[in-house]
Amino acid sequence: MAQYYVTYTDGSEQHIPADKVHFAADDGHYVFTTSGEPTAFTPRIGVLSIVRMPEPSQFKAVTG
């Protein structure tokens, strides 16, 4: 499952685990889903960014 970090214009942040996120234009908010079911909603107003972090299994070790 992916991890999303939402940053708001007031400087606050929120961590949301979900498979996908999409913008619901008719409702004016972002919808985070897991297994096709909505798990979280974030209003469009005040969102600065939504960043998807790699899943832990995708992390690579750095050697040098």
Z-matrix of the N, CA and C atoms (Angstrom, degrees):
N
C 1 1.438
C 2 1.523 1 108.41
N 3 1.306 2 116.22 1 137.73
C 4 1.458 3 121.93 2 179.94
C 5 1.525 4 110.24 3 -75.78
N 6 1.306 5 115.16 4 161.64
C 7 1.455 6 122.19 5 176.46
C 8 1.524 7 107.25 6 -120.93
N 9 1.304 8 116.70 7 128.58
C 10 1.458 9 121.87 8 179.34
C 11 1.521 10 109.59 9 -112.49
N 12 1.332 11 115.92 10 137.06
C 13 1.455 12 122.03 11 174.88
C 14 1.515 13 107.58 12 -113.90
N 15 1.329 14 115.50 13 117.02
C 16 1.463 15 121.67 14 -179.99
C 17 1.518 16 107.38 15 -100.95
N 18 1.337 17 116.29 16 126.54
C 19 1.456 18 121.72 17 176.13
C 20 1.522 19 107.75 18 -110.39
N 21 1.320 20 115.20 19 131.68
C 22 1.460 21 121.32 20 -178.18
C 23 1.524 22 110.36 21 -101.65
N 24 1.323 23 116.37 22 160.54
C 25 1.467 24 121.24 23 -177.30
C 26 1.525 25 112.58 24 -65.33
N 27 1.322 26 118.27 25 -17.98
C 28 1.468 27 120.79 26 177.36
C 29 1.528 28 112.12 27 -86.66
N 30 1.350 29 116.79 28 2.47
C 31 1.460 30 121.34 29 177.67
C 32 1.522 31 114.17 30 94.16
N 33 1.313 32 118.38 31 -9.29
C 34 1.462 33 119.85 32 179.44
C 35 1.528 34 109.85 33 -77.52
N 36 1.322 35 115.51 34 160.17
C 37 1.457 36 122.22 35 -179.09
C 38 1.517 37 109.60 36 -131.84
N 39 1.326 38 114.87 37 156.34
C 40 1.462 39 120.64 38 177.82
C 41 1.521 40 108.19 39 -140.94
N 42 1.307 41 116.42 40 137.47
C 43 1.464 42 123.05 41 177.75
C 44 1.524 43 107.52 42 -103.30
N 45 1.357 44 115.87 43 125.81
C 46 1.461 45 119.96 44 -178.98
C 47 1.528 46 109.42 45 -130.01
N 48 1.329 47 118.56 46 113.94
C 49 1.458 48 120.35 47 173.35
C 50 1.533 49 109.11 48 -79.56
N 51 1.327 50 116.92 49 128.64
C 52 1.462 51 121.73 50 -179.57
C 53 1.520 52 109.08 51 -165.06
N 54 1.330 53 115.67 52 162.83
C 55 1.461 54 120.35 53 176.16
C 56 1.521 55 111.88 54 -80.64
N 57 1.342 56 115.96 55 -41.09
C 58 1.464 57 121.38 56 -175.84
C 59 1.517 58 110.35 57 -146.23
N 60 1.337 59 114.61 58 163.32
C 61 1.461 60 121.03 59 172.63
C 62 1.530 61 107.69 60 -138.46
N 63 1.321 62 116.01 61 142.64
C 64 1.471 63 120.19 62 174.06
C 65 1.522 64 109.09 63 -145.87
N 66 1.328 65 115.43 64 159.60
C 67 1.452 66 120.87 65 179.53
C 68 1.518 67 109.31 66 -95.01
N 69 1.311 68 116.95 67 124.51
C 70 1.469 69 122.64 68 177.46
C 71 1.526 70 107.30 69 -94.03
N 72 1.328 71 116.19 70 93.62
C 73 1.464 72 121.63 71 -174.50
C 74 1.527 73 112.22 72 -58.73
N 75 1.322 74 117.80 73 -38.80
C 76 1.465 75 120.58 74 -178.79
C 77 1.528 76 112.19 75 -64.57
N 78 1.334 77 116.46 76 -32.03
C 79 1.464 78 120.97 77 -177.27
C 80 1.525 79 112.96 78 -99.41
N 81 1.335 80 117.64 79 -15.84
C 82 1.460 81 121.31 80 178.01
C 83 1.512 82 115.32 81 74.73
N 84 1.339 83 117.72 82 28.77
C 85 1.458 84 119.73 83 177.10
C 86 1.531 85 110.68 84 -144.80
N 87 1.334 86 114.42 85 164.40
C 88 1.457 87 121.56 86 175.91
C 89 1.528 88 107.87 87 -88.70
N 90 1.324 89 115.64 88 140.01
C 91 1.465 90 121.35 89 -179.84
C 92 1.521 91 107.95 90 -116.66
N 93 1.325 92 116.68 91 122.29
C 94 1.461 93 123.01 92 176.11
C 95 1.523 94 106.98 93 -98.88
N 96 1.332 95 117.12 94 131.60
C 97 1.459 96 120.67 95 -177.08
C 98 1.524 97 111.77 96 -125.09
N 99 1.325 98 114.57 97 149.36
C 100 1.456 99 122.96 98 173.79
C 101 1.522 100 106.81 99 -131.76
N 102 1.313 101 116.50 100 125.61
C 103 1.468 102 122.40 101 -176.63
C 104 1.529 103 111.41 102 54.27
N 105 1.332 104 116.38 103 35.71
C 106 1.449 105 121.94 104 177.51
C 107 1.517 106 115.88 105 81.01
N 108 1.333 107 117.33 106 -3.56
C 109 1.465 108 121.65 107 -178.52
C 110 1.535 109 110.08 108 -105.84
N 111 1.325 110 118.26 109 137.11
C 112 1.469 111 120.36 110 177.36
C 113 1.527 112 111.06 111 -61.41
N 114 1.331 113 115.79 112 133.34
C 115 1.466 114 120.10 113 179.07
C 116 1.518 115 112.38 114 -121.65
N 117 1.356 116 117.44 115 -20.26
C 118 1.463 117 120.79 116 179.03
C 119 1.523 118 109.35 117 -157.12
N 120 1.319 119 114.63 118 151.69
C 121 1.459 120 121.90 119 177.79
C 122 1.524 121 108.06 120 -129.23
N 123 1.332 122 116.58 121 140.07
C 124 1.456 123 121.72 122 177.08
C 125 1.520 124 107.81 123 -131.78
N 126 1.335 125 117.82 124 127.06
C 127 1.462 126 119.15 125 -179.87
C 128 1.530 127 111.22 126 -65.74
N 129 1.328 128 116.01 127 147.54
C 130 1.458 129 121.30 128 -179.79
C 131 1.524 130 111.44 129 -64.94
N 132 1.305 131 116.56 130 -40.93
C 133 1.462 132 121.44 131 -177.45
C 134 1.526 133 109.14 132 -66.33
N 135 1.309 134 116.34 133 128.59
C 136 1.453 135 121.41 134 176.19
C 137 1.515 136 115.32 135 91.78
N 138 1.333 137 119.13 136 -2.83
C 139 1.466 138 120.93 137 178.50
C 140 1.528 139 108.78 138 -86.18
N 141 1.313 140 116.11 139 122.45
C 142 1.459 141 121.48 140 177.39
C 143 1.524 142 110.52 141 -87.85
N 144 1.345 143 116.49 142 -44.62
C 145 1.463 144 119.73 143 179.90
C 146 1.518 145 110.80 144 -158.09
N 147 1.330 146 114.01 145 155.88
C 148 1.462 147 122.16 146 171.89
C 149 1.517 148 105.47 147 -129.37
N 150 1.326 149 116.18 148 118.65
C 151 1.461 150 121.97 149 -176.31
C 152 1.518 151 108.99 150 -117.61
N 153 1.324 152 115.14 151 127.98
C 154 1.467 153 120.09 152 176.12
C 155 1.519 154 108.24 153 -91.67
N 156 1.317 155 115.36 154 123.95
C 157 1.455 156 121.29 155 178.89
C 158 1.524 157 108.76 156 -91.33
N 159 1.331 158 117.00 157 148.82
C 160 1.467 159 119.16 158 178.59
C 161 1.526 160 110.80 159 -64.18
N 162 1.313 161 114.68 160 149.51
C 163 1.456 162 119.49 161 176.56
C 164 1.523 163 108.89 162 -70.11
N 165 1.340 164 118.27 163 148.00
C 166 1.461 165 120.85 164 -177.48
C 167 1.524 166 113.68 165 -52.76
N 168 1.322 167 118.47 166 -32.56
C 169 1.465 168 120.43 167 -179.79
C 170 1.523 169 111.55 168 -70.70
N 171 1.337 170 117.46 169 -13.86
C 172 1.455 171 121.18 170 179.92
C 173 1.525 172 112.65 171 -94.76
N 174 1.340 173 117.25 172 -7.66
C 175 1.463 174 119.92 173 178.78
C 176 1.526 175 109.26 174 -64.82
N 177 1.288 176 115.83 175 143.29
C 178 1.458 177 121.27 176 178.36
C 179 1.524 178 108.72 177 -119.24
N 180 1.312 179 115.24 178 141.49
C 181 1.454 180 120.41 179 177.86
C 182 1.534 181 108.88 180 -74.60
N 183 1.323 182 115.05 181 141.16
C 184 1.459 183 120.40 182 177.30
C 185 1.525 184 107.02 183 -106.75
N 186 1.295 185 115.14 184 124.12
C 187 1.463 186 119.89 185 177.88
C 188 1.514 187 108.99 186 -120.68
N 189 1.269 188 115.97 187 153.12
C 190 1.448 189 115.46 188 -177.76
C 191 1.414 190 111.30 189 -157.32
